[in-house]
Amino acid sequence: MNRRIAGEISGRRYEVVIGDLLDDLIREHLEKYGQKRMFISAGLKGTYRERLASLTGRDNLVEIRDGENQKSFDAYSSVVSSLLSAGLPRNVLLSYAGGGTLGDLIGFVSSTYKRGTPFMAIPTTLLAQVDSSIGGKNGVNLSGVKNAIGTFHLPEKVFCDTSFLNDLVISDGLSEMVKYGVVGDATIIDNLMELRGDSILSQNELLTSLVEKCVSMKMDVVSKDIHDTKGVRSVLNFGHTVGHAIESVSGNSISHGRAIAAGMIIESRMSELAEICEDPVSPVLSNVFWMIGIDVPRPDSTWGQEIMSYVRNDKKVEGGMVKLPVPLRIGRMGSLDVDLESFGKLASRAMEDLWR
């Protein structure tokens, strides 16, 4: 059964459809537009490419490389140039079918091409379905800093079609699901723990239910703080300050989900060391990630200083202070507000405690 989550964010209608084999609904939305371009990940299987070509028309399909290194000004310029060369107008529907990095790039293109075009998303990874495709954030990296430049641009429709998912891209999304469990809905963690090594893809009803829970939570938070300025949306950054730095330190060799898993454990331990938590969360998270098969990266001796070089440029740092969302216990969040020097010391102590 398909599930729809609709709302209005910043005056714009926004709908997420969750289900299996959503081709008819995707085609119905595409047919509303005379001119369109769909950018699809080069990593998608041929059968998926054929499905998408039948939906949007082969001439409207553009294959593009996915991956964090693709979020660059060179890639952005190349896409925009192709649209200009084709003479496409401002009302062209731009869409993507792929992971979160492709969504970030095409979302940024859509928000800036001729000052903004209609936008549609078909996230094909679990990570993108439960997180990056929801909320309107997009952008590109610059000078090694993730999402240094970007905008807020909401897609009209997001189609979370679980038939596109496969085991190779599932683990990163599971990490983000754990985040939602810590931030506000502990039943998500309970559901994931029940898997005990079984593939979530073999349990479509549970998978659809979990995607719906995560999407509903993120849409609720985003609707209250679309531009991430009121402090409401900041809870969704749990694990991401340290996690993004780990990605950057590794040259993106550590995937987003694995880096965020480590970031959540480290930031939880920082909360414990600062003595603001009510119940320790880091040991719970370590156990959860082990149970669901997430290979959490272990820091080496150089991580402390290298992480700080990226944290200093994090958009959440203001006036030399870091406002870090941390769990007080599972399901209840607080904030650890420290200067950069104290942040570095706490992060280093946390990593030593966790992986000595």
C-alpha positions in Angstrom: 0.0 0.0 0.0 1.3 3.4 -1.0 1.6 6.1 1.7 1.4 9.8 1.2 2.8 12.5 3.5 1.7 15.9 2.4 2.2 19.4 3.9 2.9 23.0 3.2 6.4 24.3 3.9 7.2 28.0 3.6 4.0 28.5 1.5 4.8 25.7 -0.9 2.9 22.4 -1.3 5.1 19.4 -0.8 4.3 15.7 -1.0 6.2 12.5 -0.4 4.9 9.3 -1.7 6.3 6.0 -0.2 5.7 2.6 -1.7 6.8 -0.1 -4.1 6.7 0.2 -7.9 5.4 3.8 -8.1 5.8 4.1 -11.9 2.2 5.1 -12.7 2.3 7.9 -10.1 5.7 9.1 -11.3 4.5 9.1 -14.9 1.3 11.0 -14.0 3.4 13.8 -12.4 5.9 14.0 -15.3 3.1 14.3 -17.9 2.1 17.6 -16.3 5.1 19.2 -17.9 5.9 19.7 -21.5 9.7 20.0 -21.2 11.7 18.0 -18.7 15.1 16.6 -17.9 15.8 13.7 -15.6 19.3 13.1 -14.4 20.0 9.5 -13.3 22.9 8.0 -11.5 25.3 6.1 -13.7 25.3 3.4 -11.0 21.7 2.4 -11.6 21.1 -1.0 -13.1 20.1 -1.2 -16.7 16.6 -2.4 -15.8 16.1 0.7 -13.7 17.3 3.0 -16.5 14.9 1.4 -18.9 12.0 1.9 -16.5 12.9 5.6 -16.1 13.3 6.0 -19.9 9.8 4.7 -20.4 8.5 7.2 -17.9 10.1 10.4 -19.0 11.2 9.6 -22.6 14.7 8.5 -23.6 15.6 11.9 -25.0 14.9 13.5 -21.6 17.1 11.2 -19.7 20.7 12.2 -18.8 23.1 9.8 -17.2 25.5 11.4 -14.7 28.1 10.1 -12.2 27.1 10.0 -8.6 29.3 10.4 -5.5 30.5 13.1 -3.1 33.3 14.2 -5.5 30.6 15.0 -8.1 29.3 17.8 -5.9 31.6 20.4 -7.5 31.4 23.6 -9.4 32.7 21.8 -12.5 29.9 19.4 -12.4 27.4 22.2 -11.7 28.7 24.2 -14.6 28.5 21.2 -16.9 24.9 20.5 -16.1 23.8 24.2 -16.4 25.6 24.5 -19.7 23.8 21.5 -21.1 20.5 23.0 -20.1 21.4 26.3 -21.8 22.6 24.5 -24.9 19.3 22.8 -25.2 17.5 26.1 -24.8 15.4 24.8 -21.9 13.1 27.4 -20.3 12.6 28.3 -16.7 9.5 26.1 -16.4 11.4 23.0 -17.3 10.9 20.2 -14.8 14.2 19.1 -13.5 14.4 15.8 -11.6 16.8 13.1 -10.5 16.9 9.4 -9.8 19.9 8.5 -7.7 21.5 9.0 -4.3 21.8 12.0 -2.1 24.8 13.5 -3.7 23.1 13.6 -7.1 20.1 15.1 -5.4 22.2 17.8 -3.8 23.7 18.7 -7.2 20.5 18.7 -9.3 18.6 20.4 -6.5 21.2 23.2 -6.5 20.9 23.4 -10.3 17.1 23.6 -10.1 17.2 26.3 -7.5 19.5 28.5 -9.6 18.9 27.8 -13.3 17.1 30.9 -14.6 16.4 31.7 -10.9 14.5 28.5 -10.2 12.7 25.6 -11.9 10.1 23.0 -10.8 11.9 20.1 -9.1 11.1 16.4 -8.5 13.0 13.7 -6.6 13.2 10.0 -7.0 15.8 9.0 -4.3 17.1 5.5 -5.0 19.1 4.9 -1.9 17.6 4.4 1.6 19.8 7.3 2.9 18.3 9.7 0.3 14.8 8.4 0.9 14.8 9.0 4.7 17.0 12.1 4.8 18.6 14.1 2.0 15.6 14.2 -0.3 13.4 15.6 2.4 13.8 19.3 3.5 15.0 21.2 0.5 18.7 21.5 1.4 21.1 21.2 -1.5 24.5 22.4 -2.6 28.1 21.7 -3.6 31.4 21.3 -1.9 34.3 23.8 -2.1 37.9 23.6 -0.8 37.2 20.3 0.9 34.2 21.8 2.9 31.0 19.8 2.5 28.0 21.9 1.3 30.0 25.1 1.5 27.6 26.7 -1.0 24.0 25.9 -1.5 20.3 26.9 -1.3 17.0 25.8 0.1 14.7 24.5 -2.8 11.9 22.1 -2.2 10.8 19.5 -4.7 7.1 19.4 -5.5 7.1 15.7 -5.2 9.4 13.1 -3.7 8.8 9.4 -4.7 10.4 7.0 -2.2 10.1 3.9 -4.3 11.5 0.9 -2.3 11.8 -1.2 -5.5 14.9 0.8 -6.3 16.7 -0.2 -3.1 19.4 -2.9 -2.9 21.6 -4.4 -0.2 24.7 -2.5 -1.5 23.3 0.9 -0.6 21.2 0.0 2.5 23.6 0.4 5.4 24.1 4.1 5.0 20.4 4.6 5.3 20.1 2.4 8.4 22.6 4.8 10.2 20.3 7.7 9.5 17.3 5.7 10.7 19.1 5.2 13.9 19.5 8.9 14.2 15.8 9.4 14.0 15.3 6.8 16.7 17.7 8.7 19.0 16.3 12.1 18.2 12.6 11.4 18.7 11.1 7.9 18.0 12.8 5.1 20.0 10.4 2.5 18.2 12.6 2.9 15.1 15.6 1.5 17.0 13.4 -1.3 18.5 12.2 -2.2 15.0 15.8 -2.2 13.6 17.1 -4.4 16.5 14.4 -7.0 15.7 16.0 -7.6 12.3 19.0 -9.3 14.0 21.0 -9.6 10.8 18.0 -10.2 8.5 17.8 -8.0 5.4 15.3 -5.2 5.8 14.6 -5.5 2.1 13.0 -8.9 2.6 10.4 -7.2 4.9 8.8 -4.6 2.7 6.0 -3.7 5.1 8.5 -3.0 7.9 10.7 -1.1 5.5 7.9 1.1 4.3 6.7 1.7 7.8 10.2 2.8 8.9 10.7 5.1 5.9 7.3 6.7 6.7 8.3 7.3 10.3 11.6 8.9 9.3 10.0 11.0 6.6 7.1 12.1 8.8 9.5 13.2 11.6 11.8 15.1 9.2 8.9 16.9 7.5 7.5 17.9 10.8 10.8 19.4 12.0 11.5 21.1 8.6 8.1 22.7 8.4 8.9 24.5 11.7 12.4 25.6 10.6 12.8 25.4 6.8 15.9 27.6 6.7 17.6 26.1 9.8 17.7 29.4 11.7 15.4 28.8 14.7 17.3 26.0 16.3 14.4 23.5 15.7 16.0 21.8 12.7 19.3 21.5 14.4 18.4 18.3 16.2 18.6 16.6 12.7 22.3 17.5 12.7 23.1 15.0 15.5 26.2 13.1 14.5 26.8 15.3 11.5 29.3 17.9 12.8 31.9 15.2 13.6 30.6 12.9 10.9 31.0 15.3 8.1 34.5 16.1 9.3 35.3 12.3 9.3 34.1 12.1 5.7 36.3 15.0 4.7 39.4 13.7 6.6 39.0 10.4 4.8 38.8 12.1 1.4 35.3 10.6 1.2 36.7 7.1 1.3 34.5 6.6 4.4 30.8 6.6 3.3 28.4 9.1 4.7 26.4 6.6 6.8 29.5 5.0 8.4 30.9 8.5 9.2 27.6 9.6 10.7 27.5 6.4 12.8 30.9 7.3 14.2 29.9 10.9 14.6 26.8 10.0 16.6 28.8 7.7 19.0 31.5 10.4 19.5 29.1 13.2 20.0 27.1 11.1 22.5 30.3 10.4 24.4 31.1 14.1 24.4 27.7 14.7 26.0 28.6 12.1 28.7 32.0 13.6 29.3 30.4 17.0 29.7 28.0 15.5 32.2 24.9 16.8 30.6 23.3 13.5 29.6 20.7 11.7 31.7 21.5 8.2 30.5 24.5 7.1 28.6 23.8 6.8 24.9 27.1 5.9 23.3 27.2 2.3 24.5 23.6 1.8 23.2 24.6 3.2 19.8 27.7 1.0 19.6 25.5 -2.0 20.3 22.8 -1.0 17.8 25.3 -0.5 15.0 26.9 -3.8 15.7 23.6 -5.6 15.7 22.5 -4.2 12.4 25.9 -4.7 10.7 27.2 -1.2 10.4 31.0 -1.2 10.2 31.8 1.9 12.3 35.2 3.4 11.3 37.9 3.5 14.1 39.8 6.8 14.3 43.5 6.8 14.0 45.9 9.0 16.0 45.7 11.9 13.5 41.9 12.3 13.5 41.7 14.8 16.4 43.6 17.7 14.8 42.4 16.9 11.3 38.7 16.8 12.4 39.1 20.2 14.0 40.4 21.7 10.7 37.0 20.9 9.1 34.9 21.7 12.2 36.2 25.3 12.2 34.5 25.8 8.8 31.3 24.1 9.7 28.2 26.2 9.1 27.0 25.5 12.7 30.0 27.4 14.2 29.2 31.0 15.1 31.5 33.4 16.9 33.9 30.7 17.7 31.2 28.6 19.5 29.9 25.2 18.5 26.2 24.5 19.3 26.1 20.7 19.2 22.8 18.8 19.4 23.4 15.8 21.7 21.2 13.1 23.2 20.4 13.5 26.9 18.9 10.0 26.6 17.3 8.0 23.8 14.4 10.1 22.5 15.3 13.4 24.2 17.8 15.9 22.8 19.7 18.7 24.4 22.5 21.1 23.3 26.2 21.1 24.1 27.5 24.7 23.6 31.3 25.0 23.7 34.1 27.0 22.2 36.2 25.4 19.5 39.1 24.6 21.9 36.8 22.8 24.3 35.1 21.0 21.5 38.4 19.7 20.2 39.4 18.5 23.7 36.1 16.8 24.3 36.2 15.1 20.8 39.7 13.8 21.4 38.8 12.5 24.8 35.7 10.8 23.5 37.7 9.0 20.7 40.3 7.9 23.2 37.6 6.5 25.5 35.7 4.7 22.8 38.6 3.2 20.8 41.7 3.1 23.0 
